[in-house]
Amino acid sequence: KKDEMEILVREVNSGNTYQLHDVFFLDDSIGFVSGGMRYDIGVLLKTTNGGQSWSAFDSIIPKCAYASYFFSEAEGYIVGFDSWLAYTNDSCKSFGSGTGNYTPINDISFIDRKHGLMVDGAGYAVGHILYTADGGANWNSTDYQNNLRAVQYTDSNTAYASGYGVIYKSINAGQSFFPLDARGDFFVAMDFPSASTGYFAGYQGMILKTTDGGNSFSKIHYGNTFFEKREHFEGIDFWD
């Protein structure tokens, strides 16, 4: 299997020298990568051939871009450092900005064209979940005592948010969240290949799995220890 993986995986030169943070694909061909420099520049790369080559837009936001969500090739959002929320509906020729919390927006997710969520956070004890029911024109913000890093819808009513030592769940499309019985790491990424089965990756090496929509979790990868080589996870994604 190792030999097969080495054949399937290859490095692609993005033509970009800045740090890259997030990948979003609309389909098998069209995808976007966001990144940049924290205080100075936001970078957005685009592919139309399934990631074989990438082109860069000249300028998107004046802060680092952490994640993106696109409804179509022409319309989408980019979020980033210092509370930047950038919207485009002209194939990334121009962008809007601003939410007012002045904390880094780390992730964004929509279940349909109207209902969406964002999470932000700074340090370890400050975070917000932001909810929109009008396609992003207005966002309602709820305070949390945790830096929140990832958010995902799994169906029209259910969503999850994760961050420093916490995993939250919503059963009303993201209007409110409650904590789940999961802790032990800074859960910086998640992915649900199905509505009930999901994985949460921690920056300090832990991976949790649920098969019942967050009612229970199993630890399938233990976190780092002082006596072993450390692993720092930053993303997780399943094809099926």
URRA-V80404 format. One record per run of one state. SS is the DSSP state (H for helix, E for strand, - for the rest). FROM is the first residue (numbers start at 1). LEN is the number of residues. If there is no record, write none. Layout:
# URRA-V80404
SS/FROM/LEN  SS/FROM/LEN
This chain:
# URRA-V80404
-/1/1  H/2/7  -/9/10  E/19/7  -/26/5  E/31/7  -/38/3  E/41/7  -/48/7  E/55/2  -/57/8  E/65/6  -/71/5  E/76/5  H/81/3  E/84/5  -/89/16  E/105/6  -/111/5  E/116/7  -/123/3  E/126/7  -/133/7  E/140/5  -/145/3  E/148/6  -/154/5  E/159/6  -/165/1  E/166/5  -/171/7  E/178/2  -/180/6  E/186/6  -/192/6  E/198/5  -/203/4  E/207/4  -/211/7  E/218/4  -/222/19
